[in-house]
């Protein structure tokens, strides 16, 4: 479902940051108006949990729009050479 770049706690942080950035770029004006209306609600904890899930989903979508960078050509060659050397020593 995800990009493979978002695992563990660090991955969640990246997804949250990407979701927040996506939200800020796309809907900051609307979000400010909605926040004013939410301040008087009694179910803020539930709304905060829903918002976190929404931001995680937005982060996944934002990161999925951009492919993971390809590995450096020399890095690929160096890893291949290391595998060959370790295979010859065995």
Secondary structure, 3 states (H helix, E strand, C coil): CCCCCCCHHHHHHHHHHHHHHHHHHHHHHHHHHHHHHHCCCCCHHHHHHHHHHHHHHHHHHHHHCCCCCCCCHHHHHHHHHHHHHHHHHC
